[in-house]
């Protein structure tokens, strides 16, 4: 590094990746910032430059070098840093001291200086909160610090449902994900060791209780899933609600049964045979349920996954988040393979034959909904939850027969879709209320969003008051 490099580096002043100190008299504060760089996006620490960007340099002695080396030793885990001394041309014997600290995306866990951890918020160095510190520890060594792999002395063989345990073994062999020789295992403890939910020293892991426990919520109160069917499009009125406190396989069955109970079947004649489909594709429900149960966070006892079904949508809510630096789009587009939040739990689901191991769940949800003509599902991270919303084509009405249920599924009649029926109905101008009533749908906003707007954009419908699109007297008519 040259003095010209230093001038270019400081030309824009201090940033989240550049810290300037007048001298090593501020070494303590400087090393706290260095720690923050390591825990954030990396950055430069320069001594010998004032806050007003004057390059004053400082005299460097053997004692100065020793102080810097001793300060660097207080950073844990230990690091190697190249310390550069840039002499000022017009001030012999005075130097700018430059140190670069590289971020490693938390692979070595959180760094601390003198026993405390720091991170950057914009250009400010602040102490790292304990929850963030613990999360970084897990990221640095996920196997060691994961909840699922923690041994629990309170779990005994009497707490384990051996029937479910051996069913997993049998299904795994049938699906060729467990070698057939495992069928000779008679000892439940050996089966659990085989599945990775117990250790050879006889310690049973937390994962065993939530996967195979007879009553897992006695030890882990967060091992439950909440299910609800609401009237309308908000949470004011319940039609049905339940809480399943069984193990994860029992929860999986409970969620699927609840969906089959409250999602309508619609049918069409394809050639000589009738084809029935759910309001939401079965594959999408299955993948969303597996994601909710396998990738949830177990760290807080007051957070549980839930499924809420409304007239116009279903919402899977899962405590947790995506891996740091990644979004759901990375998984949906196939950019990232399988990165389960709970690898041990996910592996047991895989070996039982319930799920795949290629991280295709989100992509399959999107693909199956698109194939059935549903709007694109929405996924949002609303800390500390991940919400997946799957929208319906039409509104659910309890007691509907297949012929009563609105559907975009083509049939033998060319004017059988809601869009075609709207175009036929609006040969004379109609308002949104009349159109919704004709379709048998209650939610006028949904009808406008799903059908009216696309028909307007395609030029098949027009507004009778185009300069006032939100007028209460607005009507729509078909463009001949």
C-alpha positions in Angstrom: 0.0 0.0 0.0 1.2 3.5 -0.9 0.3 6.9 0.4 -1.7 7.5 -2.7 -3.7 4.3 -1.9 -4.4 5.7 1.5 -5.6 9.0 0.1 -8.0 7.2 -2.3 -9.3 4.9 0.5 -10.2 7.8 2.8 -11.5 10.1 0.1 -15.1 9.5 1.0 -14.7 9.5 4.8 -15.6 6.8 7.3 -18.1 4.2 6.2 -19.3 0.8 7.5 -16.1 -0.7 6.1 -13.6 2.1 7.0 -12.6 3.3 10.5 -10.1 6.1 11.1 -8.1 6.7 14.3 -5.7 9.6 15.0 -3.2 7.3 16.7 -2.8 4.0 18.6 -3.8 5.9 21.7 -7.2 4.7 20.5 -6.1 1.2 20.0 -8.8 -0.3 22.3 -11.6 1.4 20.4 -9.9 0.5 17.1 -9.8 -3.2 18.0 -13.5 -3.2 18.9 -14.2 -1.9 15.4 -11.9 -4.6 14.0 -14.0 -7.2 15.8 -17.1 -5.6 14.3 -15.6 -5.8 10.8 -15.0 -9.5 11.3 -18.6 -10.0 12.4 -20.0 -7.9 9.6 -18.8 -7.2 6.1 -15.1 -6.7 6.7 -13.2 -3.4 6.5 -10.1 -1.2 6.9 -8.8 0.2 10.2 -6.3 3.1 9.8 -4.3 4.8 12.5 -2.6 8.2 11.8 -5.6 10.0 10.3 -7.8 12.5 12.0 -11.6 12.5 11.8 -11.3 15.5 9.5 -9.3 13.3 7.1 -6.0 14.9 7.7 -3.1 12.4 7.3 -0.9 13.2 10.3 0.7 9.8 10.8 2.4 8.7 14.0 5.8 7.7 15.2 6.2 3.9 15.2 8.5 2.2 17.7 9.1 -1.4 18.7 6.7 -0.7 21.6 4.0 0.4 19.1 4.3 -2.8 17.1 4.2 -4.9 20.3 1.0 -3.1 21.5 -0.7 -3.9 18.2 0.3 -7.5 18.3 -0.9 -7.9 21.8 -4.2 -6.3 21.0 -4.7 -8.7 18.0 -4.1 -11.7 20.3 -7.2 -10.6 22.3 -9.4 -11.4 19.2 -11.0 -14.8 19.4 -11.0 -17.1 17.4 -7.4 -16.1 16.6 -6.8 -14.5 13.2 -3.8 -13.6 11.1 -3.7 -9.9 10.0 -1.1 -8.2 7.8 -0.2 -4.9 9.4 1.1 -2.3 6.9 3.2 0.7 7.8 2.9 3.4 5.2 5.6 6.2 5.7 4.5 9.8 5.0 6.8 11.3 2.2 6.9 14.7 3.8 7.2 13.4 7.4 10.0 10.8 7.8 9.6 8.5 10.7 5.8 9.0 10.7 3.5 6.3 9.4 -0.1 5.5 8.6 -0.8 2.0 10.1 -3.3 0.1 8.0 -5.0 -3.2 8.9 -7.6 -5.0 6.8 -10.1 -7.4 8.5 -11.8 -9.9 6.2 -15.3 -11.1 6.9 -15.7 -14.9 6.5 -19.5 -15.0 6.5 -19.5 -16.3 10.1 -18.0 -19.7 9.2 -15.8 -19.5 12.3 -18.6 -18.3 14.6 -18.8 -14.8 16.1 -15.6 -13.0 16.9 -14.9 -11.3 20.2 -12.3 -8.8 21.4 -11.3 -8.9 25.1 -14.3 -11.1 25.8 -16.9 -9.1 24.1 -18.5 -9.3 20.6 -19.2 -6.3 18.4 -20.8 -5.7 15.0 -21.4 -2.8 12.6 -24.7 -0.9 12.3 -24.0 1.5 9.4 -20.8 3.2 10.4 -21.3 2.6 14.2 -19.7 -0.1 16.3 -22.1 -1.6 18.8 -22.1 -4.6 21.2 -23.7 -7.7 19.7 -26.9 -8.7 21.5 -27.0 -12.2 23.1 -29.6 -13.7 20.7 -27.5 -12.6 17.7 -24.3 -14.0 19.3 -26.0 -17.4 19.9 -27.3 -17.4 16.3 -23.8 -16.8 15.0 -22.5 -19.6 17.2 -25.0 -22.0 15.6 -24.0 -20.8 12.1 -20.3 -21.4 12.9 -20.8 -24.9 14.3 -24.4 -26.0 13.5 -24.0 -29.6 14.6 -22.5 -28.8 18.0 -25.0 -26.1 19.0 -28.2 -27.3 17.3 -31.2 -27.9 19.5 -32.2 -31.2 17.8 -28.8 -32.8 18.4 -28.6 -31.9 22.1 -28.7 -34.9 24.4 -31.5 -34.9 26.9 -31.3 -36.9 30.1 -35.0 -36.6 30.7 -35.9 -38.7 27.6 -36.0 -42.4 28.2 -37.1 -45.4 26.1 -40.4 -45.3 27.9 -41.1 -41.9 26.3 -40.5 -43.3 22.8 -43.3 -44.7 20.6 -41.6 -47.8 19.4 -44.4 -48.6 16.9 -43.7 -45.3 15.1 -40.0 -46.0 15.3 -40.3 -49.4 13.6 -42.8 -48.0 11.1 -40.1 -45.5 10.0 -37.6 -48.4 9.7 -40.1 -50.4 7.6 -41.0 -47.5 5.4 -37.4 -46.5 4.9 -36.5 -50.0 3.8 -39.5 -50.2 1.5 -38.5 -46.9 -0.1 -34.9 -48.1 -0.4 -33.6 -45.3 1.8 -32.5 -47.6 4.6 -30.6 -50.8 3.9 -32.7 -54.0 4.3 -30.2 -55.4 6.9 -31.6 -52.8 9.4 -34.7 -55.0 9.6 -32.7 -57.3 11.9 -32.4 -54.6 14.6 -34.5 -55.5 17.6 -33.2 -53.0 20.1 -35.1 -49.6 19.9 -31.9 -47.9 21.0 -30.0 -49.3 18.1 -32.7 -48.2 15.7 -32.5 -44.7 17.1 -28.7 -44.7 16.7 -29.2 -45.9 13.1 -31.5 -43.0 12.5 -29.2 -40.5 14.1 -31.5 -39.5 17.0 -29.5 -41.2 19.8 -25.8 -41.7 20.6 -23.9 -44.9 21.0 -23.3 -44.1 24.7 -27.1 -44.4 25.3 -27.9 -40.6 25.3 -31.2 -39.8 23.5 -31.3 -36.5 21.6 -34.1 -33.9 21.5 -34.8 -34.9 17.9 -35.9 -38.4 19.1 -38.6 -36.9 21.4 -40.2 -34.7 18.8 -40.0 -37.4 16.1 -41.1 -40.5 18.0 -42.2 -39.3 21.5 -45.5 -40.7 22.9 -46.3 -37.3 24.3 -43.5 -35.0 23.3 -45.1 -31.7 24.5 -44.6 -32.9 28.1 -40.9 -32.3 27.7 -41.0 -29.7 24.9 -44.1 -27.5 25.1 -43.3 -26.0 21.7 -43.9 -29.4 20.0 -47.3 -28.7 18.7 -49.1 -27.2 15.6 -52.1 -25.0 15.6 -54.8 -25.4 13.0 -57.8 -23.1 12.3 -60.5 -22.5 9.7 -61.8 -18.9 9.8 -65.0 -17.4 8.5 -64.3 -14.9 5.7 -60.9 -13.3 5.2 -59.9 -12.4 8.7 -59.5 -14.0 12.2 -62.7 -12.7 13.8 -64.8 -15.8 13.5 -63.7 -19.5 13.9 -65.4 -22.3 12.0 -63.0 -24.9 13.3 -59.8 -25.0 15.3 -57.6 -27.6 16.9 -54.1 -28.1 18.4 -52.1 -31.2 17.7 -49.5 -32.0 20.4 -48.3 -35.3 19.0 -45.0 -36.1 17.5 -44.0 -34.6 14.1 -45.4 -37.6 12.1 -48.7 -37.3 13.9 -48.6 -33.5 13.3 -48.0 -34.1 9.6 -51.1 -36.4 9.4 -53.2 -33.9 11.4 -52.3 -31.0 9.0 -53.1 -33.1 5.9 -56.4 -34.3 7.3 -57.4 -30.8 8.3 -56.7 -29.5 4.8 -58.7 -32.4 3.2 -61.5 -31.6 5.5 -61.7 -27.9 4.7 -60.6 -27.6 1.1 -63.2 -28.4 -1.6 -63.0 -30.8 -4.4 -63.9 -29.6 -7.9 -64.4 -31.9 -10.8 -64.4 -31.9 -14.6 -65.0 -34.5 -17.3 -61.9 -35.4 -19.2 -62.9 -37.7 -22.0 -64.9 -40.5 -20.4 -63.5 -40.0 -16.9 -64.1 -37.5 -14.1 -61.1 -35.8 -12.7 -61.3 -34.4 -9.1 -58.8 -31.7 -7.8 -58.5 -29.9 -4.5 -58.8 -26.2 -4.3 -55.0 -26.3 -3.7 -52.9 -29.0 -5.2 -52.2 -31.9 -2.9 -48.5 -31.7 -3.7 -48.3 -28.1 -2.7 -50.0 -28.8 0.7 -47.7 -31.7 1.3 -44.5 -29.8 0.6 -45.7 -26.7 2.6 -46.5 -29.0 5.6 -43.2 -30.7 5.5 -41.3 -27.4 5.3 -43.3 -26.0 8.2 -42.5 -29.0 10.4 -39.0 -29.9 9.4 -37.4 -26.4 9.0 -39.0 -24.7 12.0 -37.0 -23.2 14.9 -37.1 -24.9 18.3 -35.3 -22.3 20.3 -38.3 -20.5 21.8 -41.0 -22.4 23.8 -43.6 -19.8 23.0 -43.4 -20.1 19.2 -45.2 -22.9 17.3 -46.1 -23.4 13.7 -49.7 -22.9 12.5 -52.0 -23.2 9.5 -54.9 -20.8 9.0 -57.4 -21.4 6.2 -59.6 -18.5 5.1 -62.2 -18.1 2.4 -59.6 -16.8 -0.1 -56.3 -18.3 1.1 -54.3 -20.6 3.4 -51.4 -19.4 5.4 -48.6 -21.6 6.7 -46.7 -19.8 9.5 -43.4 -21.2 10.6 -41.1 -20.0 13.4 -37.6 -19.6 11.9 -35.8 -17.9 9.0 -33.9 -18.6 5.9 -30.1 -19.2 6.1 -28.3 -15.9 6.4 -27.7 -14.3 3.1 -30.2 -16.4 1.3 -33.9 -15.8 0.3 -36.8 -18.1 -0.7 -36.2 -17.1 -4.3 -32.8 -18.8 -4.2 -34.5 -22.1 -3.3 -37.5 -21.7 -5.6 -35.2 -21.1 -8.6 -33.0 -24.1 -7.8 -30.0 -21.9 -7.1 -29.4 -23.6 -3.7 -29.7 -27.3 -2.8 -30.9 -28.7 0.4 -30.0 -26.6 3.5 -32.3 -27.9 6.2 -32.6 -25.9 9.5 -32.8 -29.3 11.3 -30.7 -31.8 9.3 -31.3 -34.7 11.7 -35.1 -34.3 11.7 -35.2 -33.7 7.9 -33.0 -36.8 7.4 -35.5 -39.0 9.3 -38.4 -37.6 7.2 -36.3 -38.3 4.1 -35.4 -41.9 5.1 -39.0 -42.6 6.0 -39.9 -41.7 2.4 -42.0 -38.6 3.3 -39.8 -36.0 1.8 -37.1 -35.5 -0.8 -33.5 -34.4 0.0 -32.8 -32.0 -2.9 -34.3 -28.8 -1.4 -37.0 -28.7 -4.1 -40.0 -28.1 -1.8 -40.5 -24.4 -2.5 -40.1 -24.9 -6.2 -42.6 -27.7 -6.2 -45.1 -25.6 -4.4 -44.8 -22.8 -6.9 -44.8 -25.1 -9.9 -47.9 -27.1 -8.8 -49.9 -24.0 -8.0 -49.1 -22.5 -11.4 -50.0 -25.7 -13.2 -53.5 -25.6 -11.5 -54.0 -22.0 -12.5 -53.6 -20.5 -9.0 -52.0 -17.1 -8.3 -48.3 -17.3 -7.4 -47.9 -18.2 -3.7 -46.4 -15.4 -1.5 -43.6 -16.0 0.9 -42.6 -13.4 3.5 -40.2 -13.3 6.4 -41.9 -11.5 9.3 -39.4 -12.1 12.1 -39.5 -14.4 13.9 -41.8 -16.3 11.4 -41.8 -17.3 7.8 -45.2 -17.0 6.2 -46.3 -18.9 3.1 -49.6 -17.8 1.6 -51.4 -19.8 -1.1 -54.3 -18.0 -2.7 -57.4 -19.8 -4.0 -58.9 -19.3 -7.5 -62.4 -18.9 -6.0 -63.8 -18.6 -2.5 -64.4 -21.6 -0.3 -67.9 -22.2 0.9 -68.6 -25.0 3.3 -71.0 -27.5 1.9 -70.3 -26.6 -1.8 -70.7 -29.4 -4.2 -68.1 -29.7 -7.0 -70.5 -28.0 -9.5 -71.0 -25.1 -7.1 -67.3 -24.4 -6.5 -65.9 -21.7 -8.8 -63.0 -23.0 -10.9 -60.8 -21.9 -13.7 -60.4 -25.5 -14.8 -61.5 -25.9 -18.4 -64.5 -28.1 -19.2 -66.3 -29.3 -22.3 -68.2 -25.9 -22.4 -66.1 -23.1 -23.9 -67.7 -20.4 -21.6 -67.2 -22.3 -18.3 -64.4 -20.3 -16.7 -65.2 -17.2 -14.5 -63.5 -15.0 -17.1 -65.7 -16.2 -19.9 -68.8 -16.0 -17.8 -67.9 -12.4 -16.9 -67.5 -11.5 -20.6 -70.9 -13.0 -21.4 -72.6 -11.4 -18.4 -71.2 -7.9 -19.1 -72.6 -7.5 -22.6 -74.6 -4.9 -20.8 -72.8 -2.8 -18.1 -72.6 -4.4 -14.7 -71.0 -3.3 -11.4 -68.6 -5.3 -9.3 -71.3 -6.4 -6.9 -73.4 -7.8 -9.6 -70.4 -9.6 -11.2 -69.4 -11.2 -7.8 -73.0 -12.3 -7.2 -73.2 -13.9 -10.6 -70.0 -15.8 -9.9 -71.2 -16.9 -6.4 -68.2 -15.2 -4.7 -68.5 -12.9 -1.7 -65.2 -11.0 -1.8 -65.5 -8.2 -4.4 -61.8 -7.2 -3.9 -60.7 -10.7 -4.9 -63.0 -10.7 -7.9 -61.6 -7.4 -9.1 -58.0 -8.5 -8.5 -58.3 -12.0 -9.9 -60.6 -11.4 -12.9 -61.6 -7.8 -13.7 -58.1 -6.3 -13.7 -56.6 -9.0 -16.1 -59.6 -8.6 -18.5 -59.2 -4.8 -18.4 -55.5 -5.2 -19.2 -56.3 -7.5 -22.1 -58.8 -5.1 -23.5 -61.7 -7.5 -23.2 -63.5 -5.3 -20.7 -63.8 -1.6 -20.4 -64.9 0.8 -17.6 -67.9 3.0 -18.1 -66.2 5.8 -16.1 -62.5 5.3 -17.2 -61.3 8.6 -15.7 -62.6 7.6 -12.2 -61.6 3.9 -11.9 -62.6 3.8 -8.1 -66.0 5.5 -8.5 -68.8 3.8 -6.6 -70.8 4.1 -9.8 -68.2 2.2 -11.9 -69.5 -0.5 -14.2 -67.8 -2.8 -16.7 -68.9 -3.9 -20.1 -67.5 -6.3 -22.7 -65.6 -5.0 -25.6 -67.1 -6.5 -28.7 
